[in-house]
Amino acid sequence: MDFSAPETADDFAQSVIATICHASVTAGVGRRTFERCMRALEFGSTSRMAFRHPAKASAIDQIWSEREQLFHNYTVSPDKLRFLSTLPGIGPVTKHALARRLGLHAEMSRKAVA
């Protein structure tokens, strides 16, 4: 998965979903769970078909269904890291993993050096 700023709502949602799928599991398990979730979502089904954790599956379904609005809110947010913590399924630890996945840490480092 690419670790750079998302260009579309789908890119953004997939980054959030991947972060949720990778939380507290090995990289291989996270990758397989993400692939199954995306397959289910692309077929118009719920991620619950691929992810047995009900709260995380619900968060993933919400992120996918609201991806356009969430992406818009993210792009206009003056404090993107803080915004990430408002997303369903994203907690205090996973918001930093998501920030790295979205390229925010690299962006913040470049701003600090400039």
C-alpha positions, 0 to 999 in steps of 0.5 A, spaced: 500 500 500 502 506 498 504 511 504 502 518 500 497 523 500 490 520 498 488 523 491 481 521 491 475 519 496 476 512 495 484 512 496 482 516 503 477 510 505 482 505 503 487 507 507 483 508 513 480 501 512 487 498 511 489 501 518 483 498 521 484 491 518 492 492 520 491 494 527 493 489 533 494 483 527 500 481 523 502 484 517 499 478 513 493 477 517 492 485 516 493 484 508 488 478 507 483 482 512 483 488 508 483 484 501 477 481 503 473 487 506 475 491 500 472 485 495 466 485 499 465 492 499 466 493 492 460 487 491 456 492 495 456 487 501 458 489 508 465 488 510 462 484 516 462 478 511 470 479 511 471 481 518 468 478 524 469 484 529 462 487 529 465 494 531 470 494 526 466 492 521 461 497 522 466 502 522 469 500 515 462 500 513 461 507 515 467 509 512 466 506 505 459 509 505 461 516 507 467 516 504 466 522 499 464 527 505 469 524 510 475 525 504 472 532 503 472 534 511 479 531 511 482 535 506 479 542 509 481 540 516 486 545 519 488 539 524 488 533 520 491 529 525 486 531 530 481 530 524 483 522 524 481 521 531 474 523 530 473 517 524 470 511 526 474 505 528 480 510 529 483 511 536 489 514 539 494 509 537 491 508 530 491 515 528 498 515 528 499 509 524 493 512 519 497 519 519 503 515 516 499 511 511 496 518 509 503 521 508 502 526 514 508 525 518 512 526 512 509 532 510 509 535 518 517 533 518 518 537 511 514 543 514 518 543 521 525 543 517 523 549 512 
